[in-house]
Amino acid sequence: MKRFRVGVIRVITLEDRGLIERHGRIMEKAYPDIETLSICIEDQPKGIFDESSEKIAAPKIVEAGRRLLEEGVDAIFVSCAADPAVEDLRRIATGKPVFGAGKPLAALALAISSRVGVLGIGEEPPRPLAATLGDALISYRRPSGVSATTDIAESLGAIIEAARRLRSDGAEVIALGCTGFSTFGTAARLQRLLGIPVLDPVLAAASIIHHELIRASRLGELLEAG
Amino acid sequence: MKRFRVGVIRVITLEDRGLIERHGRIMEKAYPDIETLSICIEDQPKGIFDESSEKIAAPKIVEAGRRLLEEGVDAIFVSCAADPAVEDLRRIATGKPVFGAGKPLAALALAISSRVGVLGIGEEPPRPLAATLGDALISYRRPSGVSATTDIAESLGAIIEAARRLRSDGAEVIALGCTGFSTFGTAARLQRLLGIPVLDPVLAAASIIHHELIRASRLGELLEAG
């Protein structure tokens, strides 16, 4: 059944193998024809949370991508809504799909709504989300006390509060603008509580990467009559 | 393995069961956990190709959707890039995903490029594509001699020519703005010939509908640790 190998780059330094692989496991459960190979970058225990931490991470992400390409992966997922180093990696990935979570999340949000609220961890929404959503981004909020992905685990109350505010602002859909939310199942909890769609960034990226993998390698077979 | 039943509405009157089911089969091959149930509307042998034919089709599409919902489908796909009657169907589908091909196609195009060319059958690009793509829609072309989905089968040369023009116009990705192109495997041929991504509208819709089905019904399980 497995047909596609996706390399996953965690942009945070983690020791626990289960944690490193958690985002890859989400992709595998959603798309059984995907198997993942996950690695994380070094010396970045708080991950990426602003421009400076993104700049420091970029060359490490490119190096991680190089290692994954040497392992023969068919696609690369940089698990971060800022899409860090994605353009650089595309240059060395020779046509293989390379995505962060930002653009896929924005694209899926646009497919279902033109009134999107984004919940994030930075002072501003991740750039690829803001750029792709355009006027459909009607509100951005950061939960009180959260300024890095490592704050998410302890902040469920503030996260729910911020999500409720997005809904009051008029958001019909909430996009979670940090893949740290995926680690804690935040999207499932929020959409149960709020009653509106909440988009998980890792699932969004998995969907777009899966589409691109089958478009690039199986389209002829898929579109054959019969 | 099958978990989701998707109702497919063909907006053209067809007699041949294989033809009626062809778009559904593409969805099933791409997503083995989807099974489809396809029906077509009556008295519309040329399908939808302009505003007037869309208006005539709309109530028939709503009626077809009602029948599919009675059959217990989990989602509805209106196989047309104009997304006809999609908003009306959402009102009666009580939260189940309802999509045409237009918005999903635009969303997937935006996920991979900001320079999109659209190939279509009407005088103008389908409205949902134009609205969602915005400035990313850099060129629209209609193949010479093609003004309805029923012209596609006999127009391969003109289609290739129009696609080449879109690439010359600067398109980095081509989105096929009529699901009639899916019937003839056009996307696979064009991307082999042109060397740039060509997005198939039925595959795009399948991807978005699949994401929405798993987001709405399996998100808790997917995001659980372990």
Interface residues (C-beta under 8 A of the other chain):
Chain A: G18 R22 R25 I26 K29 A30 F99 K103 P104 A106 A107 L108 L110 A111 I112 T132 G134 S182 T183 G185 T186 A187 A188 Q191 R192 P197 L199 D200 L203 A204 S207 I208 H210 H211 E212 I214 R215 A216 R218 L219 G220 E221 L222 L223 E224 A225 G226
Chain B: G18 R22 R25 I26 K29 A30 F99 K103 P104 A106 A107 L108 L110 A111 I112 T132 G134 S182 G185 T186 A187 A188 Q191 R192 P197 L199 D200 L203 A204 S207 I208 H210 H211 E212 I214 R215 A216 R218 L219 G220 E221 L222 L223 E224 A225 G226
